[in-house]
Amino acid sequence: MASDTLVPIESNPEVMNKFLQKLGVPSNWSIVDVMGLDPEMLSWVPRPVISIMLLFPVSAAYEDHKKEEENEILAKGQEVSSDIFYMKQNVSNACGTVALVHSVANNCDKIDLSDGHMKKFLEEAKTLDAAARGTLFAKTPGIIDAHKELAQEGQTNTPSAEDPVDHHFITFVHKDGALYELDGRKAFPINHGPTTPDNLLEDAAKVCKEFMTRDPNEVRFTVMAFAASE
């Protein structure tokens, strides 16, 4: 069985694209940096965009909001598409890999995924609930080993698996007319309201700005898009 703690994968598009290609994602889709969230910066991002990933510091503001949001949804309810693929994160420091799995799994209709560890995992995970998917992920050596290999790349000083990590990756996708936030540390996917495939980047950018507003003294935010390769 895989270790329960990994060295985190770096928020480096080149490293992440190698990871995706190693697991069967064709090179016509790739991760790119989003340099800013204003309309001009967003206009530079290649289209179509099929997911957005946000890397942010895990802070008291995040934890407090997470708790409030969960209580509110439990009280009021929310609509979640039965087609959304969501999994819990059971492996420490695997949030970057979970974010990439969420990006691919919710876009299998657009990505011509070749046979390999990712395709096999998604087929096996299809009928499982979020917790069982997280357990299966932890027992999928092909994906875990690819993570370990690529976690060593692109780092000037590779941390050890035991080093405390205070950053977290989440994914935003469009599914059935709604914008979903997929965070393996939360209790469930979060429906952020209506969006379209064409407006996904702009609508996700608004939610990313809300994360930044909740932590006004923090500057360590990174946004990346999973988009058609130029």
KOLVOVEX-405691 format. One record per atom (N, C-alpha, C, CB): residue in one letter; x negated, y, z. Coordinates in steps of 0.02 Angstrom, whole numbers, padded with zeros to 5 digits, always signed. Atoms other than C-alpha are relative to their C-alpha. Glycine has a CB too. Layout:
aXYZ
...
END
This chain:
m-00042-00060+00000
m+00000+00000+00000
m-00044+00062+00000
m+00048+00000+00061
a+00038-00062+00005
a-00057+00178-00036
a-00007+00032+00068
a+00033+00048-00050
s+00009-00038-00062
s-00127+00288+00101
s+00057+00050+00007
s-00069+00036-00001
d-00054-00048-00012
d+00001+00403+00184
d-00024+00071-00003
d+00031-00013+00067
t+00026-00067+00006
t-00114+00552+00166
t-00048+00003-00060
t-00037+00022+00065
l+00042-00008+00059
l-00195+00613+00005
l-00036+00066+00002
l+00042-00005-00065
v+00030-00065+00013
v-00314+00750-00045
v+00048+00037-00046
v-00074-00006-00031
p-00048-00034+00043
p-00201+00884-00120
p-00027+00012-00070
p+00020+00067+00031
i+00019-00015+00069
i-00202+00907-00308
i-00002+00076-00008
i+00049-00032-00052
e+00009-00072+00006
e-00261+01081-00358
e+00051+00031-00047
e-00071+00017-00024
s-00049-00035+00043
s-00142+01210-00433
s-00037+00028-00061
s+00036+00058+00039
n+00041-00017+00058
n-00246+01209-00592
n+00034-00034-00060
n-00075-00024+00009
p-00036+00030+00056
p-00150+01185-00756
p-00040-00054-00038
p+00020+00054-00048
e+00041+00048+00037
e-00296+01094-00839
e+00000-00068+00036
e-00072+00027-00007
v+00000+00062-00039
v-00304+00965-00698
v+00069-00033-00002
v-00021+00015+00074
m-00068+00027+00000
m-00115+00946-00693
m+00019-00030-00068
m+00050+00055+00020
n-00015+00027+00067
n-00104+00921-00881
n-00036-00067-00012
n-00020+00050-00054
k+00036+00064+00005
k-00237+00784-00872
k+00039-00054+00037
k-00072+00007+00029
f-00039+00048-00040
f-00134+00700-00736
f+00063-00022-00038
f+00020+00033+00068
l-00061+00016+00037
l+00026+00710-00840
l-00014-00044-00060
l+00035+00064-00022
q+00017+00039+00060
q-00058+00645-00997
q-00023-00070+00018
q-00054+00036-00041
k+00022+00066-00024
k-00138+00504-00900
k+00060-00045+00015
k-00044+00008+00064
l-00060+00039-00018
l+00037+00452-00846
l+00052-00004-00056
l+00032+00031+00062
g-00043+00013+00057
g+00113+00457-01020
g+00038+00059-00028
g+00047-00051+00017
v-00034-00059+00027
v+00173+00636-01048
v-00038+00023-00063
v+00004+00059+00053
p+00036-00021+00061
p+00133+00688-01229
p-00026+00071+00006
p+00046-00006-00061
s+00033-00065-00006
s+00022+00840-01256
s+00040+00058-00028
s-00067-00003-00036
n-00040-00056+00025
n+00162+00940-01337
n+00039+00034+00057
n+00049-00024-00054
w-00025-00034-00060
w+00219+00983-01159
w-00059+00011+00048
w+00057-00041+00034
s+00056-00012-00045
s+00100+01065-01036
s+00016+00052+00053
s-00061+00022-00040
i-00007-00048-00055
i+00084+01163-00875
i-00040+00063-00018
i-00026-00031+00068
v+00034-00064+00012
v+00040+01348-00895
v+00010+00045+00061
v+00026+00035-00065
d-00007-00049-00054
d+00009+01486-00768
d+00051+00053-00020
d-00068+00033+00016
v-00043-00058+00009
v+00144+01618-00750
v-00034+00057+00038
v+00075-00013+00027
m+00045-00051-00029
m+00042+01776-00720
m+00037+00053+00041
m-00038+00033-00055
g-00040-00048-00039
g+00184+01881-00650
g+00074-00013-00012
g-00018+00073-00020
l-00071+00015+00004
l+00372+01882-00625
l+00042+00056-00030
l+00025-00016+00069
d-00039-00053+00033
d+00420+02044-00712
d+00014-00021-00072
d-00040+00069+00002
p-00021+00023+00067
p+00505+02031-00883
p-00056-00004-00051
p+00054+00046-00025
e+00054+00000+00050
e+00348+02075-00983
e-00045-00062+00010
e-00042+00065+00005
m+00042+00058-00014
m+00243+01941-00897
m+00036-00065-00019
m-00021-00001+00074
l-00038+00060+00015
l+00381+01812-00916
l+00006-00010-00076
l+00070+00004+00031
s-00006+00005+00073
s+00393+01852-01102
s-00061-00032-00032
s+00011+00069-00031
w+00062+00031+00026
w+00214+01787-01124
w+00001-00076+00007
w-00061+00029+00036
v-00001+00072-00012
v+00261+01612-01064
v+00029-00035-00061
v+00042-00017+00064
p-00026+00037+00058
p+00282+01488-01209
p+00069-00029+00014
p-00048-00056-00021
r-00068+00029-00007
r+00460+01426-01239
r+00006-00062-00045
r+00055+00052-00018
p-00043+00001-00059
p+00555+01318-01211
p-00037-00019+00064
p+00057-00047-00011
v+00025+00018-00067
v+00520+01305-01024
v+00049-00051+00028
v-00007+00064+00047
i-00045+00052-00026
i+00588+01146-00944
i-00005-00009+00076
i-00015-00065-00034
s+00000-00003-00073
s+00532+01171-00763
s-00049+00055+00022
s-00021-00069+00031
i+00045-00050-00030
i+00449+01299-00650
i-00022-00028+00067
i+00036+00071+00008
m+00026+00022-00064
m+00338+01257-00503
m-00027+00059+00039
m-00055-00054-00009
l+00023-00054-00045
l+00304+01370-00355
l-00044-00032+00054
l+00060+00039+00032
l+00045+00019-00054
l+00156+01347-00238
l+00000+00058+00050
l-00074-00016-00026
f-00007-00054-00049
f+00176+01444-00076
f-00025-00023+00068
f+00073+00024+00005
p+00022+00018-00067
p+00114+01450+00104
p+00058-00024+00043
p-00036+00059+00034
v-00050+00024-00048
v+00213+01348+00230
v-00007+00043+00063
v-00008-00078+00016
s+00003-00049-00056
s+00254+01480+00360
s+00061-00008+00044
s-00005+00072-00027
a-00059-00001-00044
a+00375+01511+00501
a+00061+00024-00039
a-00011+00045+00063
a-00055-00027+00040
a+00481+01610+00377
a+00030-00056-00044
a-00024+00059-00045
y-00024+00056+00041
y+00493+01456+00262
y+00038-00049+00043
y-00060-00035-00035
e-00032+00050-00043
e+00535+01338+00405
e+00067+00026+00026
e-00046-00018+00059
d-00062-00029-00026
d+00666+01457+00477
d+00054+00001-00054
d-00012+00071+00028
h-00049-00004+00054
h+00749+01484+00309
h+00024-00070-00020
h-00032+00035-00062
k-00017+00070+00016
k+00744+01296+00272
k+00054-00026+00047
k-00064-00045+00004
k-00048+00023-00050
k+00838+01262+00434
k+00068+00035-00009
k-00027+00014+00071
e-00063-00038+00009
e+00967+01401+00406
e+00037-00023-00063
e-00016+00076-00005
e-00029+00020+00064
e+00995+01350+00225
e+00033-00068+00006
e-00054-00001-00056
e-00027+00067-00008
e+01020+01168+00272
e+00064+00000+00040
e-00052-00046+00034
n-00060-00004-00042
n+01145+01210+00409
n+00058+00030-00038
n-00014+00042+00063
e-00052-00033+00039
e+01241+01325+00292
e+00030-00048-00052
e-00028+00063-00034
i-00025+00047+00051
i+01252+01193+00154
i+00039-00057+00032
i-00060-00028-00041
l-00036+00053-00035
l+01304+01059+00279
l+00069+00023+00021
l-00040-00025+00061
a-00064-00028-00022
a+01442+01175+00340
a+00046+00013-00059
a-00012+00064+00039
k-00042-00022+00056
k+01502+01238+00171
k+00003-00050-00058
k-00025+00066-00026
g+00005+00046+00056
g+01449+01100+00052
g-00031+00034-00061
g+00068-00028-00018
q+00025-00027+00063
q+01373+01121-00121
q+00011-00053-00054
q-00076+00019+00005
e-00008+00046+00056
e+01395+01045-00292
e-00069-00021-00025
e+00042+00032-00058
v+00064+00025+00026
v+01250+00934-00349
v+00015-00050-00055
v-00043-00033+00057
s-00011+00044+00058
s+01247+00852-00520
s-00024-00071+00016
s-00037+00027-00062
s+00020+00070-00010
s+01241+00662-00515
s-00059-00018-00045
s+00059-00048-00014
d+00056+00013+00046
d+01111+00675-00654
d-00067+00027+00026
d+00015+00030-00067
i+00063-00029-00025
i+00983+00767-00547
i-00042-00056+00031
i+00014+00057+00052
f+00046+00048-00030
f+00830+00662-00502
f-00036+00036+00057
f-00052-00030-00053
y+00031-00032-00059
y+00773+00705-00325
y-00028-00055+00044
y+00052+00043+00039
m+00031+00049-00045
m+00654+00613-00210
m-00030+00035+00060
m-00055-00040-00037
k+00031-00026-00061
k+00590+00638-00034
k-00076-00010-00005
k+00028-00036+00063
q+00073+00005-00002
q+00405+00668-00005
q-00020-00035+00065
q-00035+00070-00006
n+00020+00039-00059
n+00340+00532+00112
n-00076-00002+00009
n+00027-00071-00005
v+00074+00004-00002
v+00154+00550+00073
v-00027+00070+00011
v-00028-00032-00066
s+00028-00066-00014
s+00060+00696+00151
s-00044+00024-00057
s-00041-00001+00066
n+00041-00033+00052
n-00019+00818+00026
n+00017-00022-00071
n-00073-00013+00013
a-00019+00022+00067
a+00072+00738-00121
a+00050+00047-00033
a+00030-00071+00002
c-00054-00044+00025
c+00186+00889-00149
c-00012+00021-00073
c+00006+00062+00043
g+00013-00018+00069
g+00098+00937-00312
g+00021-00055-00048
g-00074+00016-00010
t-00019+00057+00041
t+00123+00763-00382
t+00076-00010+00000
t-00035-00064+00024
v-00073+00005-00004
v+00304+00756-00320
v+00032+00054-00044
v+00024+00006+00073
a-00027-00055+00042
a+00335+00925-00405
a-00005-00018-00074
a-00038+00066+00014
l+00009+00021+00070
l+00266+00855-00568
l+00048-00057-00018
l-00073-00022-00013
v-00047+00054+00012
v+00371+00697-00552
v+00071+00028-00008
v-00001-00052+00057
h-00065-00032+00006
h+00526+00805-00523
h+00007+00035-00068
h+00010+00052+00057
s-00001-00035+00065
s+00480+00906-00679
s+00012-00047-00058
s-00066+00039-00010
v-00006+00049+00054
v+00464+00753-00789
v+00066-00037+00004
v-00059-00050+00002
a-00059+00043-00009
a+00606+00650-00716
a+00065+00034-00021
a+00006-00022+00073
n-00061-00036+00018
n+00735+00786-00747
n+00000+00025-00072
n+00010+00058+00046
n+00004-00021+00070
n+00681+00811-00927
n-00017-00058-00047
n-00052+00055-00008
c+00015+00059+00041
c+00667+00634-00994
c+00035+00001-00068
c+00018-00064+00037
d-00035-00007+00064
d+00790+00683-01131
d-00040+00042-00049
d+00069+00030+00010
k+00041-00044+00043
k+00660+00807-01197
k-00071-00026-00009
k-00002+00070+00029
i+00069+00025+00001
i+00496+00719-01157
i-00001-00071-00026
i-00031+00003+00071
d+00007+00068+00027
d+00448+00568-01261
d-00054-00036+00040
d-00018+00002-00077
l+00046+00030-00047
l+00367+00479-01115
l-00023-00068-00025
l+00032-00007+00070
s+00025+00065+00023
s+00254+00335-01167
s-00002-00050+00057
s-00071+00007-00032
d+00001+00052-00051
d+00247+00169-01076
d-00059+00011+00047
d-00004-00070-00032
g+00053-00009-00049
g+00147+00178-00916
g+00029+00005+00070
g-00042+00062-00016
h-00021-00001-00071
h+00155+00205-00728
h+00058+00047+00013
h-00059+00021+00043
m-00055-00048-00012
m+00269+00359-00735
m+00066-00028-00025
m-00016+00067-00033
k-00062+00026+00030
k+00397+00280-00852
k+00027-00059+00041
k-00013-00023-00073
k-00020+00058-00040
k+00399+00119-00750
k+00029+00023+00067
k-00061-00048+00013
f-00025-00025-00064
f+00420+00215-00586
f+00070+00031-00009
f-00048+00053+00028
l-00065-00033+00010
l+00564+00320-00656
l+00055-00051-00015
l-00005+00051-00057
e-00051+00052+00015
e+00653+00165-00723
e+00019-00037+00064
e-00028-00050-00053
e-00014+00036-00062
e+00636+00076-00556
e+00037+00045+00051
e-00065-00026+00031
a-00027-00047-00049
a+00686+00233-00458
a+00070+00024-00018
a-00046+00059+00008
k-00062-00030+00027
k+00838+00277-00564
k+00061-00012+00045
k+00015-00029-00069
t-00060+00017-00038
t+00968+00187-00457
t-00010+00008+00076
t+00020-00072-00015
l+00014-00006-00072
l+00885+00222-00287
l+00022+00069+00026
l-00075-00011+00014
d-00013-00066-00029
d+00929+00362-00165
d-00066+00036+00011
d+00039-00006+00067
a+00060-00043-00004
a+00807+00504-00127
a-00053-00030+00047
a+00020+00070+00025
a+00048+00028-00048
a+00728+00418+00025
a-00034-00061-00029
a+00036-00018+00066
a+00028+00061+00030
a+00705+00253-00066
a-00048+00016-00057
a+00055-00047-00025
r+00046-00021+00053
r+00626+00343-00213
r-00066+00022+00030
r+00031+00058-00041
g+00061-00021-00034
g+00502+00423-00092
g-00042-00059+00023
g+00017+00044+00058
t+00034+00060-00023
t+00460+00252-00021
t-00033-00037-00059
t+00049-00047+00036
l+00027+00033+00060
l+00439+00177-00195
l-00061+00038-00028
l+00055-00005-00055
f+00056-00042+00023
f+00326+00323-00246
f-00064-00016+00040
f+00017+00075+00007
a+00058+00014-00043
a+00212+00288-00097
a-00030-00068-00014
a+00020+00004+00074
k+00024+00068+00015
k+00199+00107-00157
k-00015-00009-00074
k+00051-00052+00023
t+00015+00004+00072
t+00160+00150-00338
t-00073+00019-00011
t+00048+00048-00041
p+00072-00017+00002
p-00030+00137-00348
p-00021+00036-00064
p-00041-00063+00007
g+00020-00033+00062
g-00038+00191-00531
g+00004+00075+00004
g+00043-00024-00057
i-00008-00073-00007
i+00028+00365-00490
i-00045+00027+00056
i+00074+00018+00015
i+00042-00022-00056
i-00061+00378-00321
i-00074+00002-00020
i+00011-00047+00061
d+00071+00003+00021
d-00228+00326-00399
d-00016+00057-00049
d-00016-00068-00032
a+00010-00056+00046
a-00207+00454-00539
a-00005+00066+00038
a+00058+00004-00053
h+00003-00059-00043
h-00174+00586-00406
h-00069+00005+00033
h+00056-00003+00055
k+00065+00000-00035
k-00331+00535-00309
k-00057+00019-00046
k-00014-00069+00031
e+00053-00013+00049
e-00439+00539-00464
e-00001+00075-00020
e+00011-00043-00064
l-00003-00069+00023
l-00378+00710-00521
l-00008+00050+00056
l+00065+00013-00036
a+00009-00046-00057
a-00381+00785-00346
a-00073+00018+00009
a+00027-00033+00065
q+00072-00013-00005
q-00571+00774-00359
q-00023+00049-00054
q-00040-00065-00005
e+00020-00043+00056
e-00573+00877-00519
e+00017+00072+00012
e+00033-00024-00065
g-00016-00071+00000
g-00578+01064-00537
g-00009+00035+00066
g+00070+00008-00022
q+00009-00031-00065
q-00621+01094-00355
q-00074+00014+00011
q+00028-00045+00057
t+00070-00014-00017
t-00779+01182-00301
t-00018-00036+00064
t-00011+00076+00007
n+00011+00037-00062
n-00761+01110-00127
n+00062-00043+00012
n-00013+00048+00061
t-00058+00045-00007
t-00646+00959-00127
t+00013-00011+00075
t-00012-00067-00037
p-00015+00013-00070
p-00557+00951+00041
p+00007-00075+00013
p+00064+00036+00021
s-00014+00070-00016
s-00538+00787+00134
s+00075-00007+00011
s-00041-00024+00063
a-00072+00012-00010
a-00368+00707+00155
a+00023+00022+00070
a+00016-00075-00010
e-00019-00018-00069
e-00374+00752+00340
e+00002+00076+00011
e-00049-00031+00049
d+00000-00072-00008
d-00400+00939+00313
d+00072+00026+00002
d-00040+00035-00056
p-00069-00025-00002
p-00244+01037+00363
p+00017+00039-00064
p+00010+00046+00062
v-00021-00034+00062
v-00147+01097+00211
v+00061+00043+00017
v+00016-00051-00057
d-00055-00044-00019
d-00034+01248+00232
d+00038+00026-00061
d-00025+00058+00041
h-00036-00020+00061
h+00031+01259+00053
h+00046-00057-00022
h-00049+00018-00057
h-00050+00050+00021
h+00178+01171-00027
h+00023+00016-00071
h+00061-00001+00049
f-00025-00006+00069
f+00238+01141-00207
f+00073-00019-00003
f-00041-00045-00048
i-00069+00020+00015
i+00420+01142-00262
i+00013+00011-00074
i+00050+00041+00044
t-00018-00004+00071
t+00506+01129-00431
t+00069+00029-00009
t-00004-00071-00033
f-00066-00024+00020
f+00650+01220-00515
f+00015-00028-00069
f+00002+00079-00001
v-00021+00027+00065
v+00747+01137-00656
v+00072+00020-00015
v-00007-00077-00001
h-00069-00008+00021
h+00906+01162-00755
h+00032-00069-00008
h+00005+00041-00067
k-00037+00063+00011
k+01035+01023-00749
k+00075+00016+00001
k-00018-00054+00054
d-00073-00008+00004
d+01217+01029-00806
d+00023+00070+00018
d+00033-00050+00045
g-00022-00070-00009
g+01227+01219-00806
g-00020+00033+00065
g+00072+00003-00006
a+00020-00029-00065
a+01146+01247-00635
a-00076-00002+00009
a+00034-00039+00058
l+00071-00004-00018
l+00975+01296-00567
l-00010-00037+00066
l-00024+00075+00006
y+00013+00040-00061
y+00909+01169-00441
y-00072+00011+00024
y+00012-00074-00014
e+00065+00000-00033
e+00766+01187-00318
e-00010-00069+00029
e-00004+00056+00057
l+00016+00068-00023
l+00684+01019-00284
l-00061+00002+00045
l-00012-00048-00061
d+00052-00004-00050
d+00583+01016-00125
d+00003-00065+00041
d+00008+00064+00047
g+00001+00065-00033
g+00535+00844-00059
g+00001+00003+00076
g-00059-00039-00022
r-00002-00008-00073
r+00528+00915+00119
r+00069+00021+00024
r-00053+00051+00022
k-00068-00020-00020
k+00709+00974+00117
k+00046-00060+00002
k+00027+00054-00048
a-00046+00056-00009
a+00861+00868+00155
a+00033-00021-00065
a+00053+00019+00051
f-00035+00013+00063
f+00932+00880-00021
f-00021+00053-00051
f+00077-00001+00009
p+00012-00052+00050
p+00917+00975-00186
p+00041+00062+00018
p+00017-00025-00072
i-00037-00062-00013
i+00971+01158-00176
i+00026+00028-00066
i-00046+00053+00036
n-00031-00030+00060
n+01094+01224-00306
n-00001+00076+00008
n+00074-00027-00009
h+00006-00073-00003
h+01050+01407-00339
h+00048+00035-00048
h-00071+00020-00014
g-00049-00033+00043
g+01196+01440-00455
g-00013-00011-00073
g+00001+00073+00015
p+00002+00013+00072
p+01222+01449-00642
p-00065+00021-00033
p+00057+00036-00033
t+00055-00018+00045
t+01082+01449-00770
t+00010-00037-00065
t-00071-00016+00032
t+00000+00035+00064
t+01050+01391-00947
t-00072-00020-00016
t+00031+00044-00058
p+00069+00016+00019
p+00898+01310-01029
p-00039+00062-00021
p-00001-00051-00057
d+00034-00060+00023
d+00857+01479-01108
d-00017+00049+00056
d+00042+00036-00053
n+00010-00048-00055
n+00871+01576-00944
n-00034-00031+00061
n+00067+00028+00021
l+00029+00035-00057
l+00788+01447-00831
l-00059+00038+00031
l-00023-00070-00020
l+00059-00034-00026
l+00624+01542-00815
l+00019+00063+00037
l-00049+00017-00058
e-00019-00064-00032
e+00704+01710-00776
e+00039-00012+00065
e+00042+00042-00049
d-00040+00013-00060
d+00829+01636-00652
d-00043-00031+00056
d+00058-00046-00016
a+00045+00029-00050
a+00695+01532-00564
a-00046+00054+00028
a-00042-00058-00030
a+00044-00055-00022
a+00584+01688-00556
a+00035+00041+00055
a-00018+00046-00059
k-00037-00037-00051
k+00721+01775-00455
k-00003-00036+00067
k+00075+00010-00021
v+00004+00038-00062
v+00720+01634-00327
v-00071+00002+00028
v+00024-00073-00011
c+00070-00005-00022
c+00529+01637-00321
c-00012+00067+00035
c-00049-00007-00061
k+00007-00066-00031
k+00540+01823-00281
k+00031+00001+00071
k+00034+00055-00043
e-00030+00003-00067
e+00655+01782-00134
e-00048-00033+00050
e+00067-00041-00003
f+00051+00031-00043
f+00519+01667-00063
f-00052+00053+00020
f-00035-00059-00037
m+00050-00051-00013
m+00397+01812-00078
m+00026+00055+00047
m-00024+00032-00065
t-00031-00051-00042
t+00517+01936+00002
t+00005-00023+00072
t+00070+00018-00026
r-00005+00027-00069
r+00538+01821+00153
r-00068+00001+00035
r+00028-00071-00001
d+00068-00001-00028
d+00348+01826+00178
d-00038+00060-00027
d-00038-00066-00017
p+00027-00061+00031
p+00304+02008+00139
p-00075+00011+00009
p+00036+00059+00026
n+00072-00010-00013
n+00128+01999+00213
n-00043-00053-00033
n-00013+00001+00075
e+00036+00056+00030
e+00080+01845+00113
e-00009+00012-00076
e+00039-00067+00012
v+00013-00010+00071
v-00001+01851-00059
v-00016-00066-00037
v-00058+00049-00010
r+00023+00064+00029
r-00044+01667-00088
r+00058-00039-00033
r-00034-00043+00053
f-00053+00034+00038
f+00094+01623-00212
f-00026-00013-00070
f+00065+00043-00002
t+00018+00018+00069
t+00065+01533-00377
t+00061-00027-00035
t-00059-00051-00002
v-00057+00025+00039
v+00196+01506-00511
v-00026-00030-00065
v+00051+00058-00015
m+00019+00033+00062
m+00176+01385-00656
m+00062-00024-00036
m-00048-00060+00013
a-00057+00023+00040
a+00290+01334-00798
a-00021-00063-00038
a+00024+00054-00050
f+00009+00060+00041
f+00307+01166-00885
f+00035+00016-00066
f+00029-00067+00035
a-00027-00030+00062
a+00330+01221-01065
a-00027-00035-00062
a-00017+00074-00002
a+00024+00025+00064
a+00309+01177-01247
a-00071+00026-00011
a+00047+00020-00059
s+00069-00021+00013
s+00124+01180-01292
s-00002+00045-00062
s-00047-00061-00008
e+00005-00047+00056
e+00074+01323-01406
e-00041-00030-00056
e-00032+00066+00023
END
